[in-house]
Each structure stands twice: as structure tokens, then as C-alpha cells.
Amino acid sequence: MYSTYTNTSTYTVVDIRRTFEGFSADFRMIAARTEKMSVQDVENTLHDIMAWAESKYLDYVDITLLDQNNKPARATRYTVDEKGKAIQSDRAGSNNWPNIANTHLTVIVKNNKAWDGLTQEQQSKFERDNGFKRNWGPSSIDNSYSHLSKSGAQLYGSNGYELRKDNFQ
């Protein structure tokens, strides 16, 4: 006797938005606790990230606290999994970042292969059509975080769309 089991998930833009609620809460809290980014800059950044997310163009997003030499002092990575199993999200948290002198906050976005497959003209059109608020470009920051300790944190998800959060400190 043979049996099979198939686990399929169908997520929508609503599921992506639900999943990113945890990310948005984390980002707002980190910016507020560190006092390194204005509310308007946070909202502008979230606007652009959501446009990429809803169009399935994200691989991961890092929130990184950099020292005066642009070396990461602390970071959090949110990795997208479009084939996850999470039906619902963990609660946002683990954002007890201190306000350290001579540091600044930045966001690094790694787009996926679908985005990389677009021409520069198509990417620019996407950003214009979606009213991007920030200028995005290549980063020279070493975001391997090899000098920091990694620990798993929350899993945000809805109907199979997931964001896995990893902290580096």
C-alpha cells in the first residue's frame, strides 16, 4: 500500500503584507531605540521594500547598525521563503538595540533572480511606477557579519510566505 501527502500553499499579496507586519514593527522599534533614523526615513524605506516584496523581487533585507568606519556593529537579516510552511507569524520582538554613539543605521536589500533578470530600464520603470521614495544602489558594506554571532529569532509568515529573522551581534 502506498500513500502520498502533498502540502501546497497559495499565498496572496495580503499574506505578504501580513508577513511584513512583523518586519515593519521590528524596523520601527530598532529605529526608535537607536535614534538613528527618522520616522519619515523609516516609512519611505518600508514603502520601497513593500513594493519589491509584493512583486516577489526580494531575497533578503538587512537592518544594520554601522560604526564610524562603516563596519557592522549589529544587524538583523530577514530572509524571504516563498515556499515556507508557516501559517501565521511569531510576535515581533528581540529588538533591544542600544543607542550607541558614533553609529548609524542602514538598510541593505538583496533582490532575487527575478529582479536581476530585469533590464536596468525595467528596474528603473518599476521604481518610478511604484513611486520609490529612496535612491537605492550597490552597497560596499560587508554584510557577511562574520565577526558577529548569529542567532535565530522570529519567523514571520502567512499561508506559506515566510520571513526568517536572524540576529547578529
Backbone as a printed PyTorch tensor [residue, N CA C, xyz], in Angstrom:
tensor([[[  0.8330,  -1.1640,   0.0000],
         [  0.0000,   0.0000,   0.0000],
         [  0.8900,   1.2440,   0.0000]],

        [[  0.5530,   2.1900,  -0.8390],
         [  1.2910,   3.4390,  -0.9560],
         [  0.3810,   4.6030,  -0.6350]],

        [[  0.9600,   5.5960,  -0.0450],
         [  0.1940,   6.8140,   0.1800],
         [  1.1010,   8.0080,  -0.0880]],

        [[  0.4930,   9.0820,  -0.4670],
         [  1.2530,  10.2990,  -0.7090],
         [  0.6230,  11.4410,   0.0680]],

        [[  1.4470,  12.4100,   0.3440],
         [  0.9760,  13.5980,   1.0370],
         [  1.5370,  14.7990,   0.3000]],

        [[  0.6990,  15.7150,  -0.0210],
         [  1.1230,  16.9310,  -0.7000],
         [  0.7480,  18.1320,   0.1440]],

        [[  1.7280,  18.9780,   0.3690],
         [  1.4880,  20.2090,   1.1150],
         [  1.6240,  21.3730,   0.1450]],

        [[  0.5360,  21.9890,  -0.1810],
         [  0.5850,  23.1360,  -1.0810],
         [  0.0690,  24.3670,  -0.3590]],

        [[  0.6690,  25.4660,  -0.6850],
         [  0.2500,  26.7360,  -0.1040],
         [  0.0640,  27.7320,  -1.2270]],

        [[ -0.9490,  28.5010,  -1.1070],
         [ -1.1600,  29.5910,  -2.0390],
         [ -1.2600,  30.8590,  -1.2200]],

        [[ -0.3070,  31.7390,  -1.4400],
         [ -0.3470,  32.9930,  -0.7060],
         [ -0.6650,  34.1240,  -1.6760]],

        [[ -1.1410,  35.2060,  -1.1160],
         [ -1.5290,  36.3730,  -1.9040],
         [ -0.7390,  37.5900,  -1.4260]],

        [[ -0.9730,  38.7090,  -2.0600],
         [ -0.3480,  39.9620,  -1.6340],
         [ -0.7350,  40.2740,  -0.1910]],

        [[ -1.9400,  39.9090,   0.1880],
         [ -2.3790,  40.1290,   1.5750],
         [ -1.4950,  39.3390,   2.5340]],

        [[ -1.1230,  38.1120,   2.1730],
         [ -0.2350,  37.3040,   3.0140],
         [  1.1550,  37.9350,   3.1060]],

        [[  1.6340,  38.4730,   1.9950],
         [  2.9340,  39.1530,   2.0120],
         [  2.8700,  40.3540,   2.9510]],

        [[  1.8130,  41.1270,   2.8490],
         [  1.6570,  42.2990,   3.7360],
         [  1.5820,  41.8740,   5.1970]],

        [[  0.8270,  40.8130,   5.4630],
         [  0.7110,  40.3050,   6.8390],
         [  2.0750,  39.8820,   7.3750]],

        [[  2.8220,  39.1840,   6.5380],
         [  4.1430,  38.7110,   6.9330],
         [  5.0650,  39.8830,   7.2480]],

        [[  4.9900,  40.9250,   6.4470],
         [  5.8730,  42.0750,   6.6400],
         [  5.4450,  42.9760,   7.7860]],

        [[  4.2930,  42.7120,   8.3990],
         [  3.9000,  43.4880,   9.5800],
         [  4.9270,  43.3240,  10.6980]],

        [[  5.4200,  42.1000,  10.8890],
         [  6.4410,  41.8600,  11.9080],
         [  7.7350,  42.5880,  11.5910]],

        [[  8.1480,  42.5170,  10.3240],
         [  9.3440,  43.2410,   9.8920],
         [  9.1840,  44.7380,  10.1280]],

        [[  8.0420,  45.2780,   9.7350],
         [  7.7870,  46.7170,   9.8870],
         [  7.8330,  47.1340,  11.3510]],

        [[  7.2290,  46.3330,  12.2160],
         [  7.2530,  46.6280,  13.6560],
         [  8.6850,  46.5920,  14.1870]],

        [[  9.4440,  45.5830,  13.7750],
         [ 10.8450,  45.4890,  14.1900],
         [ 11.6340,  46.7160,  13.7410]],

        [[ 11.4930,  47.0710,  12.4770],
         [ 12.2530,  48.1840,  11.9090],
         [ 11.9320,  49.4900,  12.6300]],

        [[ 10.6580,  49.7280,  12.8530],
         [ 10.2590,  50.9510,  13.5650],
         [ 10.8430,  50.9820,  14.9820]],

        [[ 10.8160,  49.8330,  15.6540],
         [ 11.3320,  49.7630,  17.0230],
         [ 12.8500,  49.9620,  17.0500]],

        [[ 13.5630,  49.3260,  16.1340],
         [ 15.0240,  49.4760,  16.0810],
         [ 15.3940,  50.9340,  15.8130]],

        [[ 14.7160,  51.5520,  14.8680],
         [ 14.9960,  52.9610,  14.5500],
         [ 14.7080,  53.8580,  15.7540]],

        [[ 13.6240,  53.5860,  16.4530],
         [ 13.2680,  54.3980,  17.6230],
         [ 14.2630,  54.1880,  18.7640]],

        [[ 14.6360,  52.9410,  19.0280],
         [ 15.5410,  52.6630,  20.1490],
         [ 16.9430,  53.2170,  19.8960]],

        [[ 17.4130,  53.1050,  18.6530],
         [ 18.7640,  53.5880,  18.3520],
         [ 18.7900,  55.0900,  18.0870]],

        [[ 17.6310,  55.6520,  17.7770],
         [ 17.5190,  57.0690,  17.4100],
         [ 18.4280,  57.4160,  16.2350]],

        [[ 18.5560,  56.4780,  15.2910],
         [ 19.4740,  56.6580,  14.1630],
         [ 18.7680,  56.8690,  12.8270]],

        [[ 17.4380,  56.8400,  12.8150],
         [ 16.7070,  57.0610,  11.5720],
         [ 15.3770,  57.7100,  11.9040]],

        [[ 15.0220,  58.7100,  11.1330],
         [ 13.7660,  59.4210,  11.3830],
         [ 12.5660,  58.5490,  11.0150]],

        [[ 11.4330,  58.8770,  11.5810],
         [ 10.1880,  58.1670,  11.2660],
         [  9.9140,  58.2450,   9.7690]],

        [[ 10.1220,  59.4080,   9.1620],
         [  9.8680,  59.5770,   7.7250],
         [ 10.7960,  58.6960,   6.8900]],

        [[ 12.0710,  58.6060,   7.2620],
         [ 13.0040,  57.7390,   6.5370],
         [ 12.6090,  56.2730,   6.6670]],

        [[ 12.1570,  55.8810,   7.8460],
         [ 11.6880,  54.5050,   8.0450],
         [ 10.4930,  54.2280,   7.1420]],

        [[  9.5200,  55.1200,   7.1350],
         [  8.3130,  54.9110,   6.3190],
         [  8.6420,  54.8910,   4.8280]],

        [[  9.5470,  55.7570,   4.3860],
         [  9.9620,  55.7540,   2.9800],
         [ 10.6460,  54.4460,   2.6090]],

        [[ 11.4900,  53.9580,   3.4980],
         [ 12.1820,  52.6910,   3.2620],
         [ 11.1840,  51.5420,   3.2100]],

        [[ 10.2450,  51.5120,   4.1490],
         [  9.2160,  50.4670,   4.1580],
         [  8.3890,  50.4970,   2.8750]],

        [[  8.0590,  51.6680,   2.3990],
         [  7.2910,  51.8010,   1.1560],
         [  7.9920,  51.0660,   0.0100]],

        [[  9.2800,  51.3300,  -0.1610],
         [ 10.0290,  50.7310,  -1.2580],
         [ 10.1740,  49.2230,  -1.0820]],

        [[ 10.4850,  48.7910,   0.1360],
         [ 10.6400,  47.3580,   0.4000],
         [  9.3380,  46.6180,   0.1260]],

        [[  8.2210,  47.2100,   0.5120],
         [  6.9250,  46.5610,   0.2640],
         [  6.6360,  46.4390,  -1.2270]],

        [[  7.0270,  47.4140,  -2.0220],
         [  6.8250,  47.3150,  -3.4760],
         [  7.5980,  46.1280,  -4.0330]],

        [[  8.8500,  45.9580,  -3.6060],
         [  9.6270,  44.7980,  -4.0450],
         [  9.0060,  43.5030,  -3.5370]],

        [[  8.6180,  43.4780,  -2.2730],
         [  8.0600,  42.2570,  -1.6800],
         [  6.7850,  41.8290,  -2.3950]],

        [[  5.8660,  42.7610,  -2.5940],
         [  4.5820,  42.4290,  -3.2120],
         [  4.7370,  41.9680,  -4.6580]],

        [[  5.8270,  42.3470,  -5.2910],
         [  6.0860,  41.9190,  -6.6690],
         [  7.0330,  40.7230,  -6.7240]],

        [[  7.3600,  40.1750,  -5.5570],
         [  8.1940,  38.9720,  -5.4270],
         [  9.6040,  39.1850,  -5.9810]],

        [[ 10.2140,  40.2950,  -5.5870],
         [ 11.5620,  40.6350,  -6.0360],
         [ 12.5930,  40.6380,  -4.9100]],

        [[ 12.2570,  40.1240,  -3.7350],
         [ 13.1840,  40.1710,  -2.5980],
         [ 13.8100,  38.8180,  -2.2990]],

        [[ 15.0900,  38.8410,  -1.9370],
         [ 15.7730,  37.6770,  -1.3940],
         [ 15.9130,  37.8620,   0.1230]],

        [[ 16.5130,  38.9860,   0.5260],
         [ 16.5780,  39.2980,   1.9530],
         [ 16.7180,  40.7970,   2.1640]],

        [[ 16.4440,  41.2040,   3.4100],
         [ 16.6010,  42.5960,   3.8360],
         [ 17.3780,  42.5860,   5.1480]],

        [[ 18.4130,  43.4190,   5.2190],
         [ 19.1940,  43.5780,   6.4460],
         [ 18.9610,  44.9650,   7.0320]],

        [[ 18.7750,  45.0230,   8.3270],
         [ 18.8240,  46.2760,   9.0730],
         [ 20.1500,  46.2250,   9.8190]],

        [[ 21.0090,  47.2050,   9.5790],
         [ 22.3780,  47.1330,  10.0780],
         [ 22.7810,  48.4190,  10.7890]],

        [[ 23.3410,  48.2620,  11.9690],
         [ 23.9060,  49.3800,  12.7190],
         [ 25.4040,  49.4020,  12.4300]],

        [[ 25.8670,  50.5010,  11.8360],
         [ 27.2620,  50.6130,  11.4200],
         [ 28.0320,  51.5520,  12.3360]],

        [[ 29.2990,  51.1980,  12.5950],
         [ 30.1390,  52.0890,  13.3850],
         [ 30.6930,  53.2010,  12.4930]],

        [[ 31.5460,  54.0350,  13.0450],
         [ 32.0640,  55.1850,  12.2970],
         [ 32.9200,  54.7820,  11.0990]],

        [[ 33.3740,  53.5220,  11.0510],
         [ 34.1520,  53.0110,   9.9160],
         [ 33.2980,  52.1900,   8.9550]],

        [[ 31.9870,  52.2710,   9.1050],
         [ 31.0250,  51.5060,   8.2920],
         [ 31.1590,  49.9960,   8.4770]],

        [[ 31.6100,  49.5870,   9.6420],
         [ 31.6770,  48.1680,   9.9830],
         [ 30.4330,  47.8320,  10.8010]],

        [[ 29.7300,  46.7520,  10.4440],
         [ 28.5230,  46.3900,  11.1930],
         [ 28.8180,  46.1010,  12.6630]],

        [[ 28.0790,  46.7730,  13.5320],
         [ 28.1630,  46.5430,  14.9710],
         [ 27.0470,  45.6040,  15.4200]],

        [[ 25.9720,  45.6000,  14.6630],
         [ 24.8070,  44.7730,  14.9620],
         [ 23.9570,  44.7240,  13.6990]],

        [[ 23.2350,  43.6160,  13.5160],
         [ 22.3970,  43.5090,  12.3200],
         [ 21.2860,  42.4950,  12.5350]],

        [[ 20.2730,  42.6280,  11.7230],
         [ 19.1910,  41.6520,  11.6630],
         [ 18.8940,  41.3980,  10.1980]],

        [[ 18.8290,  40.1280,   9.8270],
         [ 18.5150,  39.7470,   8.4410],
         [ 17.1520,  39.0660,   8.4020]],

        [[ 16.3680,  39.4610,   7.4110],
         [ 15.0470,  38.8820,   7.1480],
         [ 15.1130,  38.2100,   5.7830]],

        [[ 15.1000,  36.8810,   5.7790],
         [ 15.2280,  36.1210,   4.5400],
         [ 13.8630,  35.6320,   4.0900]],

        [[ 13.5450,  35.9020,   2.8270],
         [ 12.2610,  35.5130,   2.2460],
         [ 12.2880,  34.0370,   1.8660]],

        [[ 11.2110,  33.3390,   2.1840],
         [ 10.9870,  31.9730,   1.7110],
         [  9.5740,  31.9220,   1.1470]],

        [[  9.4800,  31.8350,  -0.1680],
         [  8.1720,  31.8210,  -0.8300],
         [  7.5170,  30.4430,  -0.7960]],

        [[  8.2510,  29.4450,  -0.2990],
         [  7.7090,  28.0830,  -0.2320],
         [  7.7380,  27.5690,   1.2010]],

        [[  7.4970,  28.4590,   2.1320],
         [  7.5380,  28.0970,   3.5410],
         [  6.3080,  27.3350,   3.9800]],

        [[  6.2830,  27.0060,   5.2550],
         [  5.1730,  26.2380,   5.8210],
         [  4.4130,  27.0110,   6.8920]],

        [[  4.9200,  28.1770,   7.2650],
         [  4.2830,  28.9480,   8.3390],
         [  2.9070,  29.4320,   7.9060]],

        [[  1.9480,  29.2170,   8.7640],
         [  0.5860,  29.6760,   8.5160],
         [  0.3720,  31.0380,   9.1740]],

        [[  1.0840,  31.2640,  10.2850],
         [  0.9650,  32.5410,  10.9850],
         [  2.3270,  32.9520,  11.5260]],

        [[  2.4070,  34.1750,  12.0120],
         [  3.6760,  34.7640,  12.4380],
         [  3.8940,  34.6840,  13.9380]],

        [[  5.1900,  34.6670,  14.2950],
         [  5.5650,  34.9150,  15.6790],
         [  5.3250,  36.3940,  15.9600]],

        [[  5.3240,  36.7340,  17.2250],
         [  5.2000,  38.1530,  17.5960],
         [  6.5230,  38.8600,  17.3310]],

        [[  6.4410,  40.1060,  16.9170],
         [  7.6500,  40.9060,  16.7020],
         [  8.3860,  41.0590,  18.0290]],

        [[  9.6990,  41.1980,  17.9620],
         [ 10.4730,  41.3710,  19.1820],
         [ 11.9530,  41.1530,  18.9730]],

        [[ 12.6830,  41.0100,  20.0720],
         [ 14.1460,  40.8630,  20.0750],
         [ 14.8140,  42.0670,  19.4250]],

        [[ 14.3410,  43.2520,  19.7710],
         [ 14.8330,  44.4860,  19.1550],
         [ 15.4120,  45.4500,  20.1820]],

        [[ 16.0420,  44.9230,  21.2000],
         [ 16.5900,  45.7570,  22.2660],
         [ 17.9610,  46.3040,  21.8540]],

        [[ 17.9530,  47.1200,  20.8230],
         [ 19.1920,  47.6950,  20.3070],
         [ 19.5030,  48.9800,  21.0710]],

        [[ 20.7390,  49.1390,  21.5300],
         [ 21.0850,  50.3640,  22.2540],
         [ 21.3920,  51.5180,  21.2970]],

        [[ 21.3160,  52.7180,  21.8220],
         [ 21.7160,  53.9160,  21.0900],
         [ 23.2060,  54.1070,  21.3550]],

        [[ 24.0340,  53.6740,  20.4240],
         [ 25.4900,  53.7210,  20.5770],
         [ 26.0220,  54.9520,  19.8450]],

        [[ 26.8640,  55.7040,  20.5260],
         [ 27.4560,  56.9020,  19.9200],
         [ 28.2600,  56.5380,  18.6760]],

        [[ 28.3190,  57.4580,  17.7370],
         [ 29.1080,  57.3170,  16.5080],
         [ 28.6990,  56.1190,  15.6570]],

        [[ 27.4090,  55.8190,  15.6300],
         [ 26.8910,  54.7630,  14.7600],
         [ 25.7610,  55.3420,  13.9160]],

        [[ 25.4120,  54.6190,  12.8690],
         [ 24.2600,  54.9920,  12.0540],
         [ 23.5880,  53.7260,  11.5310]],

        [[ 22.3320,  53.8620,  11.1910],
         [ 21.5050,  52.7380,  10.7600],
         [ 21.3660,  52.7620,   9.2460]],

        [[ 21.4550,  51.5950,   8.6400],
         [ 21.2360,  51.4850,   7.2000],
         [ 20.4360,  50.2210,   6.9040]],

        [[ 19.8790,  50.1680,   5.7200],
         [ 19.1250,  49.0020,   5.2660],
         [ 19.7650,  48.5140,   3.9780]],

        [[ 20.0320,  47.2220,   3.9220],
         [ 20.6030,  46.5920,   2.7340],
         [ 19.5560,  45.6360,   2.1800]],

        [[ 19.2320,  45.8010,   0.9100],
         [ 18.2610,  44.9320,   0.2460],
         [ 19.0010,  44.0720,  -0.7650]],

        [[ 18.7630,  42.7720,  -0.7060],
         [ 19.2760,  41.8480,  -1.7290],
         [ 18.0700,  41.3810,  -2.5220]],

        [[ 18.0300,  41.8050,  -3.7780],
         [ 16.9410,  41.3710,  -4.6430],
         [ 17.2130,  39.9650,  -5.1550]],

        [[ 16.1650,  39.3060,  -5.6280],
         [ 16.2980,  37.9290,  -6.0890],
         [ 16.5980,  37.8540,  -7.5870]],

        [[ 16.6390,  36.6310,  -8.1050],
         [ 16.9810,  36.4060,  -9.5130],
         [ 15.9500,  36.9990, -10.4590]],

        [[ 14.6920,  37.0280, -10.0520],
         [ 13.6560,  37.6180, -10.9100],
         [ 13.9600,  39.0990, -11.1540]],

        [[ 14.3610,  39.8110, -10.1090],
         [ 14.7290,  41.2230, -10.2410],
         [ 15.9930,  41.3660, -11.0880]],

        [[ 16.9760,  40.5170, -10.8000],
         [ 18.2380,  40.5740, -11.5380],
         [ 18.0320,  40.2840, -13.0210]],

        [[ 16.9630,  39.5470, -13.3490],
         [ 16.6540,  39.2310, -14.7400],
         [ 16.0490,  40.3890, -15.5120]],

        [[ 15.6390,  41.4410, -14.8090],
         [ 15.1010,  42.6250, -15.4800],
         [ 16.2430,  43.4900, -16.0080]],

        [[ 15.9930,  44.1900, -17.0830],
         [ 16.9850,  45.1400, -17.5790],
         [ 17.0290,  46.3430, -16.6390]],

        [[ 18.0800,  47.1280, -16.7520],
         [ 18.1860,  48.3480, -15.9450],
         [ 17.0010,  49.2630, -16.2240]],

        [[ 16.5830,  49.3210, -17.4720],
         [ 15.4320,  50.1490, -17.8480],
         [ 14.1490,  49.6450, -17.1770]],

        [[ 13.9520,  48.3240, -17.1490],
         [ 12.7650,  47.7480, -16.4990],
         [ 12.7880,  48.0020, -14.9920]],

        [[ 13.9570,  47.8780, -14.3840],
         [ 14.0760,  48.1520, -12.9540],
         [ 13.7540,  49.6140, -12.6470]],

        [[ 14.2850,  50.5190, -13.4430],
         [ 14.0170,  51.9510, -13.2420],
         [ 12.5380,  52.2590, -13.4200]],

        [[ 11.9140,  51.6410, -14.4150],
         [ 10.4800,  51.8450, -14.6500],
         [  9.6700,  51.3320, -13.4600]],

        [[ 10.0340,  50.1730, -12.9370],
         [  9.3580,  49.6190, -11.7650],
         [  9.4390,  50.6050, -10.6000]],

        [[ 10.6190,  51.1310, -10.3540],
         [ 10.8110,  52.0740,  -9.2470],
         [ 10.0060,  53.3530,  -9.4650]],

        [[  9.9800,  53.8550, -10.6920],
         [  9.1720,  55.0490, -10.9990],
         [  7.6870,  54.7590, -10.8310]],

        [[  7.2290,  53.6500, -11.4280],
         [  5.8030,  53.2990, -11.3860],
         [  5.3060,  53.0710,  -9.9640]],

        [[  6.2060,  52.6260,  -9.0830],
         [  5.8340,  52.3570,  -7.6950],
         [  6.1840,  53.5080,  -6.7590]],

        [[  6.5770,  54.6240,  -7.3320],
         [  6.8210,  55.8260,  -6.5340],
         [  7.8830,  55.6550,  -5.4640]],

        [[  9.0000,  55.0200,  -5.8200],
         [ 10.0470,  54.7920,  -4.8300],
         [ 10.4610,  56.0930,  -4.1690]],

        [[ 10.6810,  56.0170,  -2.8760],
         [ 10.9820,  57.1890,  -2.0550],
         [ 12.4790,  57.3930,  -1.8290]],

        [[ 13.2480,  56.3180,  -2.0000],
         [ 14.6900,  56.3760,  -1.7420],
         [ 15.4620,  56.0670,  -3.0110]],

        [[ 16.7070,  56.4790,  -3.0250],
         [ 17.6270,  56.0770,  -4.0900],
         [ 18.3850,  54.8590,  -3.5900]],

        [[ 18.2660,  53.7700,  -4.3170],
         [ 18.9150,  52.5260,  -3.9350],
         [ 20.0660,  52.2660,  -4.8980]],

        [[ 21.1350,  51.6900,  -4.3970],
         [ 22.2750,  51.3510,  -5.2390],
         [ 23.1040,  50.2760,  -4.5750]],

        [[ 24.1800,  49.8900,  -5.2190],
         [ 25.0440,  48.8460,  -4.6550],
         [ 25.6190,  49.2690,  -3.3030]],

        [[ 25.8720,  48.2900,  -2.4630],
         [ 26.4310,  48.5450,  -1.1420],
         [ 27.8500,  47.9950,  -1.0680]],

        [[ 28.7300,  48.7290,  -0.4290],
         [ 30.1020,  48.2580,  -0.2170],
         [ 30.2710,  47.6900,   1.1940]],

        [[ 29.1900,  47.6200,   1.9420],
         [ 29.2400,  47.1240,   3.3210],
         [ 29.3660,  45.6040,   3.3120]],

        [[ 30.2820,  45.0840,   4.1260],
         [ 30.4350,  43.6340,   4.2590],
         [ 29.3140,  43.1180,   5.1520]],

        [[ 28.2860,  42.5650,   4.5260],
         [ 27.1590,  42.0670,   5.3140],
         [ 27.1820,  40.5500,   5.4700]],

        [[ 28.3980,  39.9800,   5.4660],
         [ 28.5280,  38.5670,   5.8400],
         [ 28.4290,  38.4370,   7.3610]],

        [[ 28.7240,  39.5330,   8.0620],
         [ 28.6610,  39.5970,   9.5240],
         [ 29.4900,  38.4940,  10.1820]],

        [[ 30.5920,  38.1200,   9.5300],
         [ 31.4140,  37.0100,  10.0190],
         [ 32.0370,  37.2910,  11.3890]],

        [[ 32.1720,  38.5350,  11.7720],
         [ 32.7500,  38.9000,  13.0730],
         [ 31.6820,  38.9830,  14.1740]],

        [[ 30.4200,  38.7820,  13.8070],
         [ 29.3170,  38.8380,  14.7700],
         [ 28.7490,  37.4390,  15.0050]],

        [[ 28.1190,  37.2340,  16.1500],
         [ 27.4700,  35.9540,  16.4610],
         [ 26.0460,  35.9650,  15.9250]],

        [[ 25.6760,  34.8730,  15.2800],
         [ 24.3400,  34.7510,  14.6870],
         [ 23.4330,  33.9410,  15.6040]],

        [[ 22.1950,  34.4050,  15.7380],
         [ 21.1910,  33.6270,  16.4720],
         [ 19.8560,  33.7400,  15.7470]],

        [[ 19.1610,  32.6280,  15.6770],
         [ 17.8400,  32.6180,  15.0550],
         [ 16.8520,  33.3610,  15.9290]],

        [[ 15.8790,  33.9610,  15.2930],
         [ 14.8690,  34.7190,  16.0330],
         [ 13.4900,  34.3520,  15.4910]],

        [[ 12.6600,  35.3290,  15.2830],
         [ 11.2750,  35.0920,  14.8870],
         [ 11.1590,  34.5380,  13.4650]],

        [[ 10.0020,  33.9170,  13.2680],
         [  9.5840,  33.5040,  11.9330],
         [  8.2550,  34.1920,  11.6810]],

        [[  8.2400,  35.0470,  10.6830],
         [  7.0140,  35.7370,  10.3040],
         [  6.4810,  35.0440,   9.0590]],

        [[  5.1830,  34.7580,   9.0390],
         [  4.6420,  34.0780,   7.8710],
         [  3.1410,  34.1120,   7.8020]],

        [[  2.6500,  33.8340,   6.6040],
         [  1.2160,  33.7360,   6.3650],
         [  0.9960,  32.8760,   5.1280]],

        [[  0.3080,  31.7720,   5.3040],
         [ -0.0570,  30.8730,   4.1970],
         [  1.1170,  30.4660,   3.3200]],

        [[  2.2690,  30.2200,   3.9400],
         [  3.4130,  29.7090,   3.2010],
         [  4.4180,  30.7520,   2.7600]],

        [[  4.1070,  32.0240,   2.9050],
         [  5.0910,  33.0720,   2.6150],
         [  5.7680,  33.4070,   3.9390]],

        [[  7.0970,  33.3220,   3.9770],
         [  7.8150,  33.4790,   5.2420],
         [  8.9420,  34.5080,   5.1650]],

        [[  9.2060,  35.0860,   6.3120],
         [ 10.4080,  35.8760,   6.5640],
         [ 11.0670,  35.2670,   7.7920]],

        [[ 12.2770,  34.7550,   7.6160],
         [ 13.0260,  34.1910,   8.7400],
         [ 13.9820,  35.2650,   9.2560]],

        [[ 13.8940,  35.5650,  10.5260],
         [ 14.7090,  36.6170,  11.1400],
         [ 15.9110,  36.0000,  11.8420]],

        [[ 17.0970,  36.5130,  11.5220],
         [ 18.3270,  36.1280,  12.2000],
         [ 18.9860,  37.3870,  12.7390]],

        [[ 19.4200,  37.3210,  13.9990],
         [ 20.0980,  38.4480,  14.6380],
         [ 21.6040,  38.2180,  14.6410]],

        [[ 22.3560,  39.2910,  14.4740],
         [ 23.8160,  39.2540,  14.5090],
         [ 24.2860,  40.3130,  15.4990]],

        [[ 25.0740,  39.8670,  16.5060],
         [ 25.6190,  40.8320,  17.4610],
         [ 26.9680,  40.3930,  17.9890]]])
